């Protein structure tokens, strides 16, 4: 298996505008993380309402994502991507000039309704890239996620002197750049939509006989087939435990840092950026030789093992150095486990079920993004602070315990997404 140290090295340069669009979309979430405690202070909101603010965006994205994918099938990828980006731009502008918690909710709802960038990006990759190279290109979406998660909190911290206006306008400016890249650099990849826009007859691809109804039926049957696969079902449950514990931790970590140590937005941003740098370093410098030495299963066991004691130790933190160590250990665990767990699921199903399996995994991620902030906000608002790390550790313990099941996935080399 060949893994490059250049995060965006690709044989498909026409996809570069796509990676920029995904990067900016995720940046909009990560740039907010250092500011979360101060929304509560500024607008008089308890912690659970701040958790609800994050969950609202994920909830609307959960329902709107499939709709955007279907619209891009009918009207073209580029047109729908531009519309989604324009909605994201409006959401950031509303956020930048928010004067109440209600306006913040409106901004996140707008961003959630127009949350089509992710599914459209995956559809473009499927259009452009042959199946033999598709997994490698799909992993670039994960790279964009890691890089934006690394830079976003630090950027938010640097702009903290301007309040929410600074990060909001910076995010809006970056979306504007992404829109220009989409307009001038991204080629339409949906042939039926291209032919229709030129006034020619609309060609229905032979790969989709029966139209949207048949495609939907195949999707349902594919998911049923994956769920009937005992190993795939086991791996999905394990991923559910892991992604929920990880989202509980990540979505509310700034609230914890503020309540426990009194950290401001700038300090929190710098610490989170440092943790992101560690994750990128581990992923692209340490992960490959470590995985070759230990193998997939032991490397994932090591990563999952890091989470349980690290989350539990969170309640004992008394200074920034200890807090930074906690963030660093979590980043190391994530770099060693998350990609491998996804690859296990990919290798446990037939080639014809890849999309269904990844769809189920994404659904679990969406569920975690909705419930994680709610759980974290509620616990920090009503329970002793140590309970926050304990709840995350409890779910992570489920994923770690399941990691000791031995299974054989064969010798096929599968690219590991970030």
N, C-alpha and C positions, 0 to 999 in steps of 0.2 A: 504494500500500500504506500502510495506516494503522497506525502503531505508537505505542502510548500510553506516556507516561512514568510512569504509575501502574502499578506492576507487577502488581497484582491487580484492576484495573478489569475488571468482568465484567457481562454481561447476565444472568448466572445466579448470583445470590447464594446459591442453595441449594447450590452447589458449594464455598462457603468452608470448611466443615468438612473437605472433602477436601484442600484446599491445606494446611491446618494439619496433617493427618495425614501428608502427604508431607514437609512441612517437618521435622516431628519425627523421622520415620524416617531422613532423611538426616543430621539433626543428630547422631544417635547415632554415625555414622561419623566426621563431621568433628570432633566434640568430642574424639575419641581421638587425633587426629594429633599434637598437641603432647606427648602422654604416651608415645608409642611408644618412644623411646630409654630411658625410665626403667622400662618393663616389663622390658627386658633387664637393667638394673642391679639392679632389685629381685629378680627371679626367677632371675638368672644365665643368661639366655637369649641366644644369639648372634643376630645380625641376621637370619639366614635364618629363624629360628623366629618372629620378629616379623612378617616378611613372610608366613609361612605362616598366622599368626593372622588377618591381613586376608583372605588368599585363601580361608580356610575359610568365612568368612561368605558371600563371593561365590559359592563353589561350591555351598553348600546353597541359596542363593537362586536360583541358575541352574536347579536341578531343581525347587524347590518352587513357583516363580512360576507356571508354567502350570497346576499342580494347583490352586492357589488360585483362578485365573481360572475354571477349570472348575467348582469347587465353588460359586463365586458365581453361575454360570449356573443351577445346580441348586437351591441353597438360599437365594439372595438375597444382594445386595451388602452390605447393612448388617450382617447377621449374621456373614458371613465377615470383613468388615473389622474388626468388634469382636473377633473371635477372634484375628485377626492382630495387632491392637494389644495385646491382653492378653499374647500370646506375646512381643512386643517389650518390654513392661513387665517381664515376668519376666527376660528377657535382661539388661536394664539393671540390675535389682536384683542379679542374680548377679554382674554385672561390678562393681558398687559395692562388694560385700563379698568380692571375690576375694582370696584369700591365697596363691594359687599360679598358675603359668602354665596348669595344667590347668583350673582354674576359669575363667580367661579364655577358654580355648578352648570350654568348655561354654557360656559366655555368648554367644559369637559364633555358635556352632552353633545355639543356641536362636533367636537373632535371625534367622539364615538360614533355618531351618525355617519360621518364621512370617513369611517375607518376602513376604507377599501384598499389602501395602499398595499398591505400585506398580501391579501388574497390575489390581487391583480398582479403583483410582482411574481408570485409563484406561477400564475397562469402564463405570464410572458416567458418565464424560464421554460415551462413545458412546451410553449410554442416554438421556441428558438433552438433549444438544446436537445440533441438526440438522447434517447434513454440511457445509453451507455455512459454518458457524461453528466447526466442530470443531477445525480446526487452531489457531485462535486460542486456544481454551480448553486444548488440549493443551499449548500453549506455557507456560501457567501452571505446569505441572509443572516445566518447566525453570527458571522464575523461582524457584519454591520451592527447587530444587536450588542455585541461585546464592546465594540469601539465606542458606540454612542453611550452605553452605560458607563464607560470609563470617563469620557470627556464631559458628559452632561452635568453630573454633580459638581465637578470642578469649575465648569463654566458658570453654573448657577452661583457657586460661592464667590467667584471673582466679581460677579455683577450684583452681589447682595447689597452693595451700598446704594443702589438705585431702587431697592424694593422689588416688587414683582414686575415693574415696568421694564427694567433692564433685561431680565431673562425672557420676558414675553416678546419684546421687540427683537431681541437677538434670534429667538426661535422663528419669528415671523420672517425676518430677513433671510434666514437659511432656507425656509420653505420657498421663498420667492426665487432664490437661486435654483432650487430643485425644480420649480415650475419652468424656469427658463431652459434648464437642461432637458426637461421632458419635451418642451415645444421644439427645440432646435436640434436635439441629438437623438431622441428616442424614436425608432422606426415602429410603425404599426406592425404588430406581429400576428394579428388575427386575420387570415386571408379572406374569410367571408365578409368581415366588416370592411376590409379594404376594397373589395370588389363592389360592395354595396355603396360605399361612399363615392366611388367613381361613377356611379350610375349604372353599373353593369348588373347582371343578374346575380342574385345572392346564391352562392354555392354552399350547400350543406356538406361538410366533410364526411367522408365515408366511415371515418372512425367513430362517428356518433350516430349510428342508425336509429331511427325512431325519434330523433330530436331530444328536447330537454326531458320529456317524460321517461324515455328509455335510459337517459343518463342518470336521472334521479333514482330510477329503479335499480340500476347497477350499483349506484353509490350505497343504497340501503342494503342490497345483497352483499356488497363487499364488506361493509361494516359488520353485518351479521356473521359473515364467514370468519372475519378476524376474531370476533368475540367468541366464536365456537372453537377457536384454536386455543388449547389449554395453555401453552407456553406464552402466546401473545397476550392472552387475558391476564396471566400472572404478571407479565412485564408491565402491562398497562396499570394494574393495581399498584405495583411498586412505584411507577412513575407518578401516580396520583398522590401517594404518600409524600414522595420527595418534593414534587413541585408545590404542594400546598405548604409544607414546612418552609421551603425556600421563600415563597411569596409572603408568608406571615412575617418572616424576618426582614426581607428587603423593603417591603412597603411601609413598615412602621419604624425602621431603624433610626431615622432622624428624630422622630418623636421620642424614642427611648433616649437617644443621646442628649436631647434637650432637657428631658425630665430628670435623668440620672446625673448628668455632668454639667448641665447648663450651657451646652455648646450652641453657638450662634450659627447662622447660615454659612458664613465663610469658613468657619472651622469644620463644620460638617461636610461641606463640599470638598475641602482639601483631603479629609480623611477618606471619603468615598472614592475620590479620584485615585488616591494612592492604592486603595483596594482594587480598583479597576486595572491599574497598571500591573499589579501583581498577577491578576488573572490573565491578562494578555501575555505577560512574560512566561508564566507557567504553561499556558496553552501552546505558545509558539517556540519555546526554548527547552522546557523541561518535560512536557507531556510525551513527546515522541520517544525519546530514549527511555523514559520511565515505563511507558507502555510496552516497548519492545522487551524490556528486561522482565517485567512482571506479568505481562499478558493482559488481555482486556478485563477478565473477571477480577483479578487481584487489584488492578489499578482502580476499577470502580469501587471495590470493597474499601480500598484505602480512602478514596474520596468521600464515600458515604460515612465511613467511620469518623472522619473529621468533624462532621456536623453535630453529632449527638453531644459529645463533651463540650464542644465550642459553644453551642447554644446554651447549655446548662451553666457554663462559666460566665455567661453574659450578666447574670445577676450579681456576680462578685466584683464587677468592674468598679474601680474607684478613681481612675485617672485616664487621661487621653492616651497614654502609651499602651495601657492594657486594652483599651477600646480599639486602638489601631491594630493590635495583635489579633483580636477577635475577628475584625474585618478581613485581615490578611489570611487567617486560617480558613474562613468561609470561602474566600476567593480561590484558595488552593483546592479545597474540596470540590467546588463547582467546576473548576477546570479539569479535574481528574475524573469526574463522574457523569456530568450531564450529557456530554456528547456520546460517551460509550453507551449509556442507557438507551439513547435514541437509536444507536446503531444495533443494539441487541434486538430491539423491537423490529427494526427494518429487516434484520436477518432471520427473524422467526416466522415471517409470512412469505407467501408466494409473491413473485414479481408482479403479478396482476393485482395484488392486494396492497401494494405499497401506499397508494394514495389514501385508501381507507384507513390503514393503520396510522399514518401520519395525521389524518383528520381526527381520529379518536384521541391521539396524543395532544393535538392542538386544542381539542375540546376540554381536556383535563387542565391544560394551561389556562384557558379562559375561565374555567370554574375557579381555579386557584387565584387568578387575578381579581375575581369578583369577591370571593369569600375571604381571602387572605387579609386584605386591608380592613375588612369589617371585624374579623377576629382580633387582629392586632390592635386596632383602635379601641375596641370594647375592653380588652384586657388592660391596656395602659390607662384607660379612663376609670376603671372600677376595681382593679386588683393590684396587689403588691407588684412592683416592677419585675421581681424575679420570675413571676408567673409567665411573663411574656416569652422569655427564653425557654422556660419549661414546656410551654405549649408547642413551640417550634421543635424542641427536642423530642417530644412525644411522637409527633408525626414522622420525624426523621428516623426515629428508632424503628418504625415499621418498615421503612425502605431498607434500612441497614440489615434488619433481621432477614428480609427476603433475599438479600444479596448472597446468602450462603447456600442457596439452592444451586446445585451443579447441573449444567445443561450443555449440550453440544450443538453448536450452530454451524458446524462444518468449517472448512478451510477457506471459504470464499472471502476475499478481502472486500470490505465495505468501507467506503470513505466515511470518516467520522465527522459529523457536523459539530460546530462549536456549541 
